[in-house]
Amino acid sequence: FRLALIQLHVSAVKSDNLQRACGLVREASAKGAKVVALPECFNSPYGTQYFKEYAEKIPGESTQKLSEVAKECSIYLIGGRSIPEEDGGKLYNTCTVFGPDGAMLAKHRKVHLFDINVPGKIQFKESETLSPGNSFSMFDTPYCKVGLGICYDMRFAEMAQIYGQKGCQLLIYPGAFNLTTGPAHWELLQRGRAVDNQVYVATVSPARDEKASYVAWGHSTVVNPWGEVIAKAGAEETVVYTDIDLKKLADIRQQIPILSQKRCDLYGVEMKK
């Protein structure tokens, strides 16, 4: 099946972002994409100072638009971090998924909050405004089972391993790495998660805006279960297309059967809730 990653240029105007995103989703569908993903924070600038201002309930304006365009195009649509979600007085970094009938199939709240301090380069603390999610998020398609994470979630190998154990063959991480962590770890982490679990890994970033307070790395990427980069964007707004070959995945798992060779009598990773 064909996967499309929409590396969107995000402005400060929510309505413009929504309109542009839906237009690119339609374009991707017209080119044969069956699963389409938007980047982290696609409808607002990324930054703790913006989260409260742009926050919405779910369902709300942004998710309604995603539902409508998914149904119109008869696709599976991963809504990036469509919005900072407001719920019960708390804010979450939330990704929603809609099916071809417009129904919401999954809602993933970012589990690991991005609190880092690299002296002289970048300091960021999502926990100043956001609360963490407390659950794994998977959804089924006619093609394969898909596991969801958001950006910093990708650094935690145990999460990806649980998804693999639960039968996911594609992991999608909407993300917005920056100009410090992007060149160092963006591709490395994706290749590691793909090889470790013999799955496809896709990441979808906002396009780079040098004038923004937080400058995204871009480079939306797809990695196959052999660890090869099979599609990759640059920094600009674009749509990345690739065909997900589940026969290749099955062949790799047969050739190097690590999933059946794990020593579960010696070690294990488990999902607690």
C-alpha positions as CSV (number, residue, x, y, z in Angstrom):
1,F,0.0,0.0,0.0
2,R,1.1,3.6,-0.6
3,L,2.0,5.8,2.4
4,A,2.2,9.6,2.1
5,L,3.9,11.8,4.6
6,I,3.0,15.5,4.5
7,Q,5.8,17.7,5.5
8,L,3.8,20.9,6.0
9,H,5.0,24.5,6.4
10,V,3.2,25.6,9.6
11,S,2.2,29.2,10.1
12,A,0.7,31.1,13.1
13,V,-2.7,31.1,11.4
14,K,-4.6,28.0,12.4
15,S,-7.2,28.2,9.6
16,D,-4.5,28.5,7.0
17,N,-2.7,25.5,8.3
18,L,-5.9,23.4,8.3
19,Q,-6.8,24.5,4.8
20,R,-3.3,23.8,3.5
21,A,-3.1,20.4,5.2
22,C,-6.5,19.2,3.9
23,G,-5.5,20.3,0.4
24,L,-2.3,18.3,0.6
25,V,-4.2,15.3,1.9
26,R,-6.5,15.4,-1.1
27,E,-3.4,15.6,-3.4
28,A,-1.8,12.6,-1.7
29,S,-5.0,10.6,-2.0
30,A,-5.3,11.5,-5.7
31,K,-1.8,10.0,-6.2
32,G,-2.9,6.7,-4.7
33,A,-2.0,7.0,-1.0
34,K,-4.1,4.8,1.3
35,V,-2.5,5.9,4.5
36,V,-1.6,9.6,5.0
37,A,0.2,11.2,7.9
38,L,0.5,14.9,9.0
39,P,3.4,16.2,11.1
40,E,3.6,16.9,14.8
41,C,2.0,20.3,15.6
42,F,0.5,20.8,12.1
43,N,-2.1,23.4,13.1
44,S,0.0,25.6,15.4
45,P,3.5,26.8,15.9
46,Y,5.6,24.5,18.2
47,G,6.4,26.0,21.5
48,T,5.2,26.0,25.1
49,Q,4.0,29.6,24.7
50,Y,1.6,28.5,22.0
51,F,0.0,25.3,23.4
52,K,-2.7,26.9,25.6
53,E,-3.6,29.5,22.9
54,Y,-4.1,26.9,20.2
55,A,-5.6,24.2,22.3
56,E,-8.9,22.5,21.4
57,K,-11.2,19.9,22.7
58,I,-11.5,16.6,20.9
59,P,-13.7,16.5,18.9
60,G,-13.2,20.1,17.9
61,E,-12.5,22.3,14.8
62,S,-9.3,20.6,13.7
63,T,-10.4,17.0,14.3
64,Q,-13.6,17.7,12.5
65,K,-11.7,18.8,9.4
66,L,-9.5,15.7,9.6
67,S,-12.6,13.4,9.9
68,E,-14.2,15.1,6.9
69,V,-11.2,14.9,4.6
70,A,-10.5,11.3,5.6
71,K,-14.0,10.3,4.7
72,E,-14.0,12.4,1.5
73,C,-10.8,10.7,0.3
74,S,-11.6,7.3,1.8
75,I,-8.2,7.0,3.4
76,Y,-6.6,6.4,6.8
77,L,-5.4,9.7,8.1
78,I,-2.9,10.2,10.9
79,G,-3.4,13.7,12.2
80,G,0.1,14.4,13.5
81,R,-0.1,16.3,16.7
82,S,-3.2,17.9,15.2
83,I,-3.6,20.1,18.2
84,P,-2.6,20.7,21.7
85,E,-5.6,19.0,23.3
86,E,-7.5,20.5,26.3
87,D,-9.2,18.0,28.6
88,G,-10.2,18.4,32.2
89,G,-8.0,21.5,32.7
90,K,-4.9,19.7,31.3
91,L,-3.1,20.1,28.0
92,Y,-1.9,17.1,26.0
93,N,0.2,16.6,22.8
94,T,-2.3,14.5,20.9
95,C,-2.4,12.6,17.7
96,T,-5.7,11.4,16.2
97,V,-6.4,8.8,13.5
98,F,-9.4,8.7,11.3
99,G,-10.6,5.9,9.0
100,P,-12.1,6.0,5.5
101,D,-15.6,6.4,7.1
102,G,-14.5,9.5,9.0
103,A,-14.6,7.7,12.4
104,M,-11.8,8.3,14.9
105,L,-9.8,5.0,15.3
106,A,-7.2,6.1,17.8
107,K,-6.1,9.0,20.0
108,H,-2.5,9.0,21.1
109,R,-1.3,11.4,23.8
110,K,2.4,11.8,23.8
111,V,3.7,9.5,26.5
112,H,7.2,10.9,27.0
113,L,7.4,14.7,27.3
114,F,10.3,16.6,25.6
115,D,12.3,18.0,28.6
116,I,15.9,18.4,27.5
117,N,18.9,20.7,28.2
118,V,21.9,20.6,25.8
119,P,24.1,23.4,27.1
120,G,24.8,26.1,24.6
121,K,22.4,24.6,22.0
122,I,18.9,23.9,23.1
123,Q,16.7,23.9,26.2
124,F,13.1,22.9,26.0
125,K,10.5,21.7,28.6
126,E,7.2,20.5,27.4
127,S,6.1,19.7,30.9
128,E,5.8,23.4,31.7
129,T,2.5,23.3,30.0
130,L,1.7,19.7,28.9
131,S,0.7,16.5,30.7
132,P,1.8,13.1,29.5
133,G,-0.4,10.4,28.1
134,N,-0.5,7.0,29.8
135,S,-1.3,4.5,27.1
136,F,-0.1,2.8,23.9
137,S,-2.0,3.5,20.7
138,M,-2.6,1.0,17.8
139,F,-5.1,0.8,15.0
140,D,-5.9,-1.8,12.4
141,T,-6.1,-1.3,8.6
142,P,-6.8,-3.8,5.9
143,Y,-3.1,-3.7,5.2
144,C,-1.4,-4.0,8.6
145,K,-1.6,-3.0,12.2
146,V,0.0,0.4,13.0
147,G,1.6,1.7,16.2
148,L,1.7,5.4,17.1
149,G,4.2,7.5,18.9
150,I,4.9,11.2,18.9
151,C,8.4,12.6,18.4
152,Y,10.3,12.0,21.7
153,D,8.4,8.7,22.2
154,M,10.7,7.4,19.4
155,R,13.7,7.5,21.8
156,F,12.2,4.8,24.0
157,A,12.9,1.4,22.5
158,E,10.6,-0.4,24.9
159,M,7.6,1.3,23.4
160,A,8.4,0.2,19.9
161,Q,9.2,-3.3,21.1
162,I,5.7,-3.5,22.7
163,Y,4.2,-2.5,19.4
164,G,6.1,-5.2,17.6
165,Q,5.0,-7.8,20.1
166,K,1.4,-6.7,19.6
167,G,1.6,-7.3,15.8
168,C,2.4,-3.9,14.4
169,Q,4.2,-3.9,11.1
170,L,4.4,-0.1,10.7
171,L,5.3,2.5,13.3
172,I,4.5,6.1,12.6
173,Y,6.0,9.0,14.6
174,P,4.9,12.5,13.8
175,G,7.8,14.5,15.2
176,A,9.6,17.8,15.2
177,F,13.2,17.3,16.0
178,N,15.4,20.4,16.0
179,L,18.6,21.5,14.4
180,T,20.6,20.0,17.3
181,T,19.0,16.6,17.8
182,G,17.8,16.3,14.1
183,P,21.2,15.8,12.4
184,A,22.5,13.7,15.3
185,H,19.7,11.3,16.0
186,W,16.6,11.6,13.7
187,E,17.6,9.0,11.2
188,L,19.6,6.9,13.6
189,L,16.7,6.4,15.9
190,Q,14.4,5.4,13.1
191,R,16.8,2.9,11.7
192,G,17.3,1.4,15.1
193,R,13.6,1.0,15.8
194,A,13.1,-0.6,12.4
195,V,16.0,-3.1,12.6
196,D,15.3,-4.0,16.3
197,N,11.7,-4.9,15.6
198,Q,11.7,-5.7,11.9
199,V,9.1,-3.2,11.1
200,Y,8.6,-0.2,8.8
201,V,9.2,3.1,10.6
202,A,7.8,6.4,9.2
203,T,8.5,9.9,10.7
204,V,6.7,13.1,9.5
205,S,8.0,16.5,10.5
206,P,6.9,20.0,9.8
207,A,8.9,21.8,7.1
208,R,11.7,24.0,8.3
209,D,11.0,27.6,9.1
210,E,14.2,29.5,9.9
211,K,12.1,32.4,11.3
212,A,10.2,30.3,13.8
213,S,11.0,30.3,17.6
214,Y,11.5,26.5,17.3
215,V,13.2,25.5,14.0
216,A,12.2,21.9,12.9
217,W,14.8,19.7,11.3
218,G,12.3,18.4,8.6
219,H,13.6,15.3,6.7
220,S,10.4,13.2,7.0
221,T,11.6,9.7,6.4
222,V,10.6,6.1,5.8
223,V,12.8,3.2,6.9
224,N,12.2,-0.5,6.0
225,P,12.7,-3.5,8.3
226,W,16.3,-4.0,6.9
227,G,17.2,-0.5,8.2
228,E,17.3,1.1,4.8
229,V,16.1,4.6,4.2
230,I,13.6,4.2,1.3
231,A,12.1,7.7,1.2
232,K,13.3,11.0,2.6
233,A,12.4,14.7,2.3
234,G,14.7,17.7,2.6
235,A,13.8,20.7,4.7
236,E,11.1,22.3,2.5
237,E,7.4,21.7,2.3
238,T,6.8,18.5,0.3
239,V,4.9,15.2,0.3
240,V,6.9,12.0,0.6
241,Y,5.5,8.9,-1.0
242,T,6.6,5.3,-0.6
243,D,5.1,1.8,-1.1
244,I,5.0,-0.4,2.0
245,D,6.0,-3.9,1.0
246,L,4.7,-6.4,3.6
247,K,6.1,-9.3,1.6
248,K,9.6,-7.8,2.1
249,L,8.9,-7.5,5.8
250,A,7.8,-11.2,6.0
251,D,10.9,-12.3,4.0
252,I,13.3,-10.4,6.4
253,R,11.6,-11.9,9.4
254,Q,12.0,-15.4,7.9
255,Q,15.6,-14.9,7.0
256,I,16.6,-13.4,10.4
257,P,14.0,-14.8,12.8
258,I,14.9,-12.7,15.8
259,L,11.3,-12.4,17.0
260,S,11.2,-16.2,17.6
261,Q,14.7,-16.3,19.0
262,K,14.3,-13.9,21.9
263,R,15.3,-15.5,25.2
264,C,12.0,-14.8,27.0
265,D,13.3,-17.0,29.8
266,L,16.0,-14.5,30.5
267,Y,14.4,-11.1,29.8
268,G,11.3,-9.4,28.7
269,V,9.4,-6.1,28.1
270,E,5.8,-5.9,29.1
271,M,2.9,-3.5,28.6
272,K,1.5,-2.6,32.1
273,K,-1.7,-0.9,30.9
